[in-house]
Amino acid sequence: MVFKILKLSTSELFFMLGILRIINIILQIMLELTFEDKKKAFQNWKAF
């Protein structure tokens, strides 16, 4: 029982770490983009 809970918690922990890493990468990309780049990207996105 304890081992089952431990396995579940560790797998959930790795899952959460993966999600946090993806969010961190997205935030870094957003921060690297300047305001003009964001404007262009938004206009290109609207063009689709």
mmCIF file of the N, C-alpha and C atoms, coordinates in Angstrom:
data_MODEL
# 
_entry.id   MODEL 
# 
loop_
_atom_site.group_PDB 
_atom_site.id 
_atom_site.type_symbol 
_atom_site.label_atom_id 
_atom_site.label_alt_id 
_atom_site.label_comp_id 
_atom_site.label_asym_id 
_atom_site.label_entity_id 
_atom_site.label_seq_id 
_atom_site.pdbx_PDB_ins_code 
_atom_site.Cartn_x 
_atom_site.Cartn_y 
_atom_site.Cartn_z 
_atom_site.occupancy 
_atom_site.B_iso_or_equiv 
_atom_site.pdbx_formal_charge 
_atom_site.auth_seq_id 
_atom_site.auth_comp_id 
_atom_site.auth_asym_id 
_atom_site.auth_atom_id 
_atom_site.pdbx_PDB_model_num 
ATOM 1   N N  . MET A 1 1  ? 0.834  -1.203 0.000   1.00 0.00 ? 1  MET A N  1 
ATOM 2   C CA . MET A 1 1  ? 0.000  0.000  0.000   1.00 0.00 ? 1  MET A CA 1 
ATOM 3   C C  . MET A 1 1  ? 0.876  1.263  0.000   1.00 0.00 ? 1  MET A C  1 
ATOM 4   N N  . VAL A 1 2  ? 1.821  1.294  0.916   1.00 0.00 ? 2  VAL A N  1 
ATOM 5   C CA . VAL A 1 2  ? 2.703  2.469  1.004   1.00 0.00 ? 2  VAL A CA 1 
ATOM 6   C C  . VAL A 1 2  ? 3.508  2.631  -0.287  1.00 0.00 ? 2  VAL A C  1 
ATOM 7   N N  . PHE A 1 3  ? 4.001  1.498  -0.810  1.00 0.00 ? 3  PHE A N  1 
ATOM 8   C CA . PHE A 1 3  ? 4.788  1.552  -2.042  1.00 0.00 ? 3  PHE A CA 1 
ATOM 9   C C  . PHE A 1 3  ? 3.942  2.028  -3.220  1.00 0.00 ? 3  PHE A C  1 
ATOM 10  N N  . LYS A 1 4  ? 2.679  1.624  -3.251  1.00 0.00 ? 4  LYS A N  1 
ATOM 11  C CA . LYS A 1 4  ? 1.780  2.071  -4.324  1.00 0.00 ? 4  LYS A CA 1 
ATOM 12  C C  . LYS A 1 4  ? 1.610  3.586  -4.270  1.00 0.00 ? 4  LYS A C  1 
ATOM 13  N N  . ILE A 1 5  ? 1.401  4.119  -3.070  1.00 0.00 ? 5  ILE A N  1 
ATOM 14  C CA . ILE A 1 5  ? 1.239  5.566  -2.895  1.00 0.00 ? 5  ILE A CA 1 
ATOM 15  C C  . ILE A 1 5  ? 2.537  6.278  -3.291  1.00 0.00 ? 5  ILE A C  1 
ATOM 16  N N  . LEU A 1 6  ? 3.669  5.702  -2.888  1.00 0.00 ? 6  LEU A N  1 
ATOM 17  C CA . LEU A 1 6  ? 4.972  6.290  -3.195  1.00 0.00 ? 6  LEU A CA 1 
ATOM 18  C C  . LEU A 1 6  ? 5.202  6.324  -4.705  1.00 0.00 ? 6  LEU A C  1 
ATOM 19  N N  . LYS A 1 7  ? 4.885  5.215  -5.379  1.00 0.00 ? 7  LYS A N  1 
ATOM 20  C CA . LYS A 1 7  ? 5.043  5.152  -6.835  1.00 0.00 ? 7  LYS A CA 1 
ATOM 21  C C  . LYS A 1 7  ? 4.160  6.193  -7.514  1.00 0.00 ? 7  LYS A C  1 
ATOM 22  N N  . LEU A 1 8  ? 2.919  6.290  -7.066  1.00 0.00 ? 8  LEU A N  1 
ATOM 23  C CA . LEU A 1 8  ? 1.980  7.240  -7.652  1.00 0.00 ? 8  LEU A CA 1 
ATOM 24  C C  . LEU A 1 8  ? 2.477  8.666  -7.454  1.00 0.00 ? 8  LEU A C  1 
ATOM 25  N N  . SER A 1 9  ? 2.931  8.979  -6.230  1.00 0.00 ? 9  SER A N  1 
ATOM 26  C CA . SER A 1 9  ? 3.382  10.335 -5.942  1.00 0.00 ? 9  SER A CA 1 
ATOM 27  C C  . SER A 1 9  ? 4.632  10.693 -6.747  1.00 0.00 ? 9  SER A C  1 
ATOM 28  N N  . THR A 1 10 ? 5.548  9.732  -6.925  1.00 0.00 ? 10 THR A N  1 
ATOM 29  C CA . THR A 1 10 ? 6.755  10.029 -7.696  1.00 0.00 ? 10 THR A CA 1 
ATOM 30  C C  . THR A 1 10 ? 6.418  10.232 -9.171  1.00 0.00 ? 10 THR A C  1 
ATOM 31  N N  . SER A 1 11 ? 5.515  9.420  -9.709  1.00 0.00 ? 11 SER A N  1 
ATOM 32  C CA . SER A 1 11 ? 5.122  9.579  -11.115 1.00 0.00 ? 11 SER A CA 1 
ATOM 33  C C  . SER A 1 11 ? 4.403  10.906 -11.306 1.00 0.00 ? 11 SER A C  1 
ATOM 34  N N  . GLU A 1 12 ? 3.557  11.271 -10.352 1.00 0.00 ? 12 GLU A N  1 
ATOM 35  C CA . GLU A 1 12 ? 2.869  12.562 -10.422 1.00 0.00 ? 12 GLU A CA 1 
ATOM 36  C C  . GLU A 1 12 ? 3.869  13.699 -10.310 1.00 0.00 ? 12 GLU A C  1 
ATOM 37  N N  . LEU A 1 13 ? 4.895  13.512 -9.459  1.00 0.00 ? 13 LEU A N  1 
ATOM 38  C CA . LEU A 1 13 ? 5.923  14.537 -9.277  1.00 0.00 ? 13 LEU A CA 1 
ATOM 39  C C  . LEU A 1 13 ? 6.675  14.767 -10.586 1.00 0.00 ? 13 LEU A C  1 
ATOM 40  N N  . PHE A 1 14 ? 7.075  13.676 -11.251 1.00 0.00 ? 14 PHE A N  1 
ATOM 41  C CA . PHE A 1 14 ? 7.769  13.801 -12.535 1.00 0.00 ? 14 PHE A CA 1 
ATOM 42  C C  . PHE A 1 14 ? 6.868  14.459 -13.576 1.00 0.00 ? 14 PHE A C  1 
ATOM 43  N N  . PHE A 1 15 ? 5.570  14.125 -13.550 1.00 0.00 ? 15 PHE A N  1 
ATOM 44  C CA . PHE A 1 15 ? 4.607  14.716 -14.471 1.00 0.00 ? 15 PHE A CA 1 
ATOM 45  C C  . PHE A 1 15 ? 4.510  16.222 -14.244 1.00 0.00 ? 15 PHE A C  1 
ATOM 46  N N  . MET A 1 16 ? 4.422  16.617 -12.964 1.00 0.00 ? 16 MET A N  1 
ATOM 47  C CA . MET A 1 16 ? 4.344  18.038 -12.616 1.00 0.00 ? 16 MET A CA 1 
ATOM 48  C C  . MET A 1 16 ? 5.625  18.762 -13.015 1.00 0.00 ? 16 MET A C  1 
ATOM 49  N N  . LEU A 1 17 ? 6.779  18.132 -12.802 1.00 0.00 ? 17 LEU A N  1 
ATOM 50  C CA . LEU A 1 17 ? 8.056  18.738 -13.181 1.00 0.00 ? 17 LEU A CA 1 
ATOM 51  C C  . LEU A 1 17 ? 8.126  18.943 -14.688 1.00 0.00 ? 17 LEU A C  1 
ATOM 52  N N  . GLY A 1 18 ? 7.606  17.987 -15.447 1.00 0.00 ? 18 GLY A N  1 
ATOM 53  C CA . GLY A 1 18 ? 7.580  18.116 -16.903 1.00 0.00 ? 18 GLY A CA 1 
ATOM 54  C C  . GLY A 1 18 ? 6.724  19.287 -17.340 1.00 0.00 ? 18 GLY A C  1 
ATOM 55  N N  . ILE A 1 19 ? 5.545  19.425 -16.708 1.00 0.00 ? 19 ILE A N  1 
ATOM 56  C CA . ILE A 1 19 ? 4.644  20.535 -17.027 1.00 0.00 ? 19 ILE A CA 1 
ATOM 57  C C  . ILE A 1 19 ? 5.308  21.862 -16.676 1.00 0.00 ? 19 ILE A C  1 
ATOM 58  N N  . LEU A 1 20 ? 5.933  21.929 -15.496 1.00 0.00 ? 20 LEU A N  1 
ATOM 59  C CA . LEU A 1 20 ? 6.601  23.159 -15.064 1.00 0.00 ? 20 LEU A CA 1 
ATOM 60  C C  . LEU A 1 20 ? 7.732  23.525 -16.017 1.00 0.00 ? 20 LEU A C  1 
ATOM 61  N N  . ARG A 1 21 ? 8.450  22.519 -16.513 1.00 0.00 ? 21 ARG A N  1 
ATOM 62  C CA . ARG A 1 21 ? 9.552  22.779 -17.442 1.00 0.00 ? 21 ARG A CA 1 
ATOM 63  C C  . ARG A 1 21 ? 9.019  23.360 -18.750 1.00 0.00 ? 21 ARG A C  1 
ATOM 64  N N  . ILE A 1 22 ? 7.913  22.797 -19.249 1.00 0.00 ? 22 ILE A N  1 
ATOM 65  C CA . ILE A 1 22 ? 7.291  23.293 -20.484 1.00 0.00 ? 22 ILE A CA 1 
ATOM 66  C C  . ILE A 1 22 ? 6.837  24.739 -20.293 1.00 0.00 ? 22 ILE A C  1 
ATOM 67  N N  . ILE A 1 23 ? 6.188  25.016 -19.142 1.00 0.00 ? 23 ILE A N  1 
ATOM 68  C CA . ILE A 1 23 ? 5.728  26.380 -18.844 1.00 0.00 ? 23 ILE A CA 1 
ATOM 69  C C  . ILE A 1 23 ? 6.925  27.325 -18.783 1.00 0.00 ? 23 ILE A C  1 
ATOM 70  N N  . ASN A 1 24 ? 8.017  26.888 -18.148 1.00 0.00 ? 24 ASN A N  1 
ATOM 71  C CA . ASN A 1 24 ? 9.226  27.706 -18.028 1.00 0.00 ? 24 ASN A CA 1 
ATOM 72  C C  . ASN A 1 24 ? 9.797  28.036 -19.401 1.00 0.00 ? 24 ASN A C  1 
ATOM 73  N N  . ILE A 1 25 ? 9.845  27.053 -20.301 1.00 0.00 ? 25 ILE A N  1 
ATOM 74  C CA . ILE A 1 25 ? 10.359 27.266 -21.662 1.00 0.00 ? 25 ILE A CA 1 
ATOM 75  C C  . ILE A 1 25 ? 9.487  28.282 -22.400 1.00 0.00 ? 25 ILE A C  1 
ATOM 76  N N  . ILE A 1 26 ? 8.154  28.131 -22.277 1.00 0.00 ? 26 ILE A N  1 
ATOM 77  C CA . ILE A 1 26 ? 7.220  29.051 -22.936 1.00 0.00 ? 26 ILE A CA 1 
ATOM 78  C C  . ILE A 1 26 ? 7.419  30.468 -22.412 1.00 0.00 ? 26 ILE A C  1 
ATOM 79  N N  . LEU A 1 27 ? 7.562  30.602 -21.091 1.00 0.00 ? 27 LEU A N  1 
ATOM 80  C CA . LEU A 1 27 ? 7.762  31.921 -20.488 1.00 0.00 ? 27 LEU A CA 1 
ATOM 81  C C  . LEU A 1 27 ? 9.070  32.545 -20.957 1.00 0.00 ? 27 LEU A C  1 
ATOM 82  N N  . GLN A 1 28 ? 10.133 31.742 -21.057 1.00 0.00 ? 28 GLN A N  1 
ATOM 83  C CA . GLN A 1 28 ? 11.417 32.254 -21.530 1.00 0.00 ? 28 GLN A CA 1 
ATOM 84  C C  . GLN A 1 28 ? 11.304 32.752 -22.966 1.00 0.00 ? 28 GLN A C  1 
ATOM 85  N N  . ILE A 1 29 ? 10.610 32.000 -23.814 1.00 0.00 ? 29 ILE A N  1 
ATOM 86  C CA . ILE A 1 29 ? 10.417 32.405 -25.212 1.00 0.00 ? 29 ILE A CA 1 
ATOM 87  C C  . ILE A 1 29 ? 9.646  33.726 -25.267 1.00 0.00 ? 29 ILE A C  1 
ATOM 88  N N  . MET A 1 30 ? 8.590  33.832 -24.447 1.00 0.00 ? 30 MET A N  1 
ATOM 89  C CA . MET A 1 30 ? 7.786  35.056 -24.417 1.00 0.00 ? 30 MET A CA 1 
ATOM 90  C C  . MET A 1 30 ? 8.607  36.244 -23.945 1.00 0.00 ? 30 MET A C  1 
ATOM 91  N N  . LEU A 1 31 ? 9.472  36.032 -22.943 1.00 0.00 ? 31 LEU A N  1 
ATOM 92  C CA . LEU A 1 31 ? 10.303 37.114 -22.420 1.00 0.00 ? 31 LEU A CA 1 
ATOM 93  C C  . LEU A 1 31 ? 11.350 37.545 -23.441 1.00 0.00 ? 31 LEU A C  1 
ATOM 94  N N  . GLU A 1 32 ? 11.869 36.584 -24.211 1.00 0.00 ? 32 GLU A N  1 
ATOM 95  C CA . GLU A 1 32 ? 12.891 36.901 -25.209 1.00 0.00 ? 32 GLU A CA 1 
ATOM 96  C C  . GLU A 1 32 ? 12.318 37.727 -26.355 1.00 0.00 ? 32 GLU A C  1 
ATOM 97  N N  . LEU A 1 33 ? 11.054 37.503 -26.655 1.00 0.00 ? 33 LEU A N  1 
ATOM 98  C CA . LEU A 1 33 ? 10.431 38.278 -27.731 1.00 0.00 ? 33 LEU A CA 1 
ATOM 99  C C  . LEU A 1 33 ? 10.240 39.729 -27.293 1.00 0.00 ? 33 LEU A C  1 
ATOM 100 N N  . THR A 1 34 ? 10.567 40.645 -28.176 1.00 0.00 ? 34 THR A N  1 
ATOM 101 C CA . THR A 1 34 ? 10.325 42.053 -27.878 1.00 0.00 ? 34 THR A CA 1 
ATOM 102 C C  . THR A 1 34 ? 8.865  42.372 -28.167 1.00 0.00 ? 34 THR A C  1 
ATOM 103 N N  . PHE A 1 35 ? 8.438  43.558 -27.801 1.00 0.00 ? 35 PHE A N  1 
ATOM 104 C CA . PHE A 1 35 ? 7.050  43.953 -28.018 1.00 0.00 ? 35 PHE A CA 1 
ATOM 105 C C  . PHE A 1 35 ? 6.717  43.966 -29.508 1.00 0.00 ? 35 PHE A C  1 
ATOM 106 N N  . GLU A 1 36 ? 7.639  44.430 -30.332 1.00 0.00 ? 36 GLU A N  1 
ATOM 107 C CA . GLU A 1 36 ? 7.421  44.470 -31.784 1.00 0.00 ? 36 GLU A CA 1 
ATOM 108 C C  . GLU A 1 36 ? 7.273  43.061 -32.346 1.00 0.00 ? 36 GLU A C  1 
ATOM 109 N N  . ASP A 1 37 ? 8.107  42.156 -31.866 1.00 0.00 ? 37 ASP A N  1 
ATOM 110 C CA . ASP A 1 37 ? 8.018  40.763 -32.313 1.00 0.00 ? 37 ASP A CA 1 
ATOM 111 C C  . ASP A 1 37 ? 6.671  40.178 -31.928 1.00 0.00 ? 37 ASP A C  1 
ATOM 112 N N  . LYS A 1 38 ? 6.194  40.516 -30.726 1.00 0.00 ? 38 LYS A N  1 
ATOM 113 C CA . LYS A 1 38 ? 4.889  40.030 -30.288 1.00 0.00 ? 38 LYS A CA 1 
ATOM 114 C C  . LYS A 1 38 ? 3.797  40.578 -31.197 1.00 0.00 ? 38 LYS A C  1 
ATOM 115 N N  . LYS A 1 39 ? 3.919  41.867 -31.543 1.00 0.00 ? 39 LYS A N  1 
ATOM 116 C CA . LYS A 1 39 ? 2.934  42.495 -32.437 1.00 0.00 ? 39 LYS A CA 1 
ATOM 117 C C  . LYS A 1 39 ? 2.923  41.792 -33.793 1.00 0.00 ? 39 LYS A C  1 
ATOM 118 N N  . LYS A 1 40 ? 4.094  41.552 -34.350 1.00 0.00 ? 40 LYS A N  1 
ATOM 119 C CA . LYS A 1 40 ? 4.205  40.868 -35.645 1.00 0.00 ? 40 LYS A CA 1 
ATOM 120 C C  . LYS A 1 40 ? 3.638  39.460 -35.553 1.00 0.00 ? 40 LYS A C  1 
ATOM 121 N N  . ALA A 1 41 ? 4.006  38.752 -34.494 1.00 0.00 ? 41 ALA A N  1 
ATOM 122 C CA . ALA A 1 41 ? 3.528  37.383 -34.311 1.00 0.00 ? 41 ALA A CA 1 
ATOM 123 C C  . ALA A 1 41 ? 2.008  37.372 -34.187 1.00 0.00 ? 41 ALA A C  1 
ATOM 124 N N  . PHE A 1 42 ? 1.456  38.355 -33.475 1.00 0.00 ? 42 PHE A N  1 
ATOM 125 C CA . PHE A 1 42 ? 0.005  38.429 -33.306 1.00 0.00 ? 42 PHE A CA 1 
ATOM 126 C C  . PHE A 1 42 ? -0.668 38.722 -34.644 1.00 0.00 ? 42 PHE A C  1 
ATOM 127 N N  . GLN A 1 43 ? -0.070 39.616 -35.433 1.00 0.00 ? 43 GLN A N  1 
ATOM 128 C CA . GLN A 1 43 ? -0.628 39.943 -36.748 1.00 0.00 ? 43 GLN A CA 1 
ATOM 129 C C  . GLN A 1 43 ? -0.565 38.723 -37.667 1.00 0.00 ? 43 GLN A C  1 
ATOM 130 N N  . ASN A 1 44 ? 0.548  37.999 -37.627 1.00 0.00 ? 44 ASN A N  1 
ATOM 131 C CA . ASN A 1 44 ? 0.676  36.777 -38.427 1.00 0.00 ? 44 ASN A CA 1 
ATOM 132 C C  . ASN A 1 44 ? -0.349 35.746 -37.992 1.00 0.00 ? 44 ASN A C  1 
ATOM 133 N N  . TRP A 1 45 ? -0.563 35.650 -36.669 1.00 0.00 ? 45 TRP A N  1 
ATOM 134 C CA . TRP A 1 45 ? -1.539 34.699 -36.133 1.00 0.00 ? 45 TRP A CA 1 
ATOM 135 C C  . TRP A 1 45 ? -2.944 35.083 -36.588 1.00 0.00 ? 45 TRP A C  1 
ATOM 136 N N  . LYS A 1 46 ? -3.225 36.392 -36.614 1.00 0.00 ? 46 LYS A N  1 
ATOM 137 C CA . LYS A 1 46 ? -4.541 36.868 -37.065 1.00 0.00 ? 46 LYS A CA 1 
ATOM 138 C C  . LYS A 1 46 ? -4.724 36.600 -38.561 1.00 0.00 ? 46 LYS A C  1 
ATOM 139 N N  . ALA A 1 47 ? -3.620 36.652 -39.312 1.00 0.00 ? 47 ALA A N  1 
ATOM 140 C CA . ALA A 1 47 ? -3.690 36.426 -40.757 1.00 0.00 ? 47 ALA A CA 1 
ATOM 141 C C  . ALA A 1 47 ? -4.143 35.000 -41.080 1.00 0.00 ? 47 ALA A C  1 
ATOM 142 N N  . PHE A 1 48 ? -3.832 34.059 -40.185 1.00 0.00 ? 48 PHE A N  1 
ATOM 143 C CA . PHE A 1 48 ? -4.271 32.675 -40.391 1.00 0.00 ? 48 PHE A CA 1 
ATOM 144 C C  . PHE A 1 48 ? -5.786 32.619 -40.343 1.00 0.00 ? 48 PHE A C  1 
# 
